[in-house]
Amino acid sequence: MWIFGWKGPSGFSASSTAEEVTQGIDGSALTAIVTGASSGIGVETTRVLALRGVHVVMAVRNADASQNVKESILKEIPSAKIDVMELDLSSMASVRKFASQYQSSNLPLNLLINNAGVMASPFMLSQDKIELQFATNHLGHFLLTDLLLETMKRTARESDIEGRIVNVSSEGHRIAYSEGIRFDKINDESGYYSWYAYGQSKLANILHAKELARHLKEEGVEITANSLHPGAIISTNLMRHHGLINTVGQMLGKYFLKNIPQGAATTCYVALNPQVKGVSGEYFLDSNIGNPSAKAKDADLAKKLWDFSCTLTNPK
């Protein structure tokens, strides 16, 4: 980790902000989808992409509430191009509806930023009867990416601009269950531990990007797929299920955690910075290429997860 402002090979560090890592970049030819764009680093990612001229589609659970975020950004950046569309990643029906509506809009798609997530929630099942963290953090994004991939391929061909898929993962992927992904026990409440389940879903984000990158390279498509750790961040809503930890974190976090502009930096770096052109299948942290766990680099596990996810999202 490039802590205390020490710069990595990219020239950036943990203290770099989203504005700093995108300074001077013109994104006016690009269109992006940002999931979870109405809170935390999703808001800052949306704001900074818009600041660089990107047309941003905010994919959010509550479209009405997100209008305030849009209006706030427009007040600061009157030229910003922002749309709001409803998306609940815990529902495959909602993901399919969103993708269909997006395709009907005839908008291009250069950047897909899979940012939304839930953290260490109590055991719950999604609308599709799948453990909520796995369903929301991984499976919803897996399906969304799959449904929008043809749009991204067409955009890359027609615009001659590299497309980029960005999965926001976490260093929490290192605390997954011992087997990594519990394929046979995804919905096992008796063995459920909220933090391991969170780690499992974040490990899945990395494996998804790794296997997707392999597929895209084999096809010769000008689209990259990478994952990242945004950093431990104060002032987000992810810890809402853990009151005491959240309270302590808010009190002490300003001394050793990232703020939101720093937390959104790696996402914006991977999405826009020309240093990342052609780089695919990597894991980033602090706006530099990082080294994930051994399980996150397991090609066989990545392929098994891919096949498992296809089965869950496309039931016979």
Secondary structure, 3 states (H helix, E strand, C coil): CCCCCCCCCCCCCCCCCHHHHCCCCCCCCCEEEEECCCCHHHHHHHHHHHHCCCEEEEEECCHHHHHHHHHHHHHHCCCCEEEEEECCCCCHHHHHHHHHHHHHHCCCCCEEEECCCCCCCCCCECCCCCEHHHHHHHHHHHHHHHHHHHHHHHHHHHHCCCEEEEEECCHHHHHCECCECCCCCCCCCCCCCHHHHHHHHHHHHHHHHHHHHHHHHHHCCCEEEEEEECCCECCCCCCCCCHHHHHHHHHHHHHHCECHHHHCHHHHHHHHCHHHCCCCCCEEECCEECCCCCHHHCHHHHHHHHHHHHHHHCCC
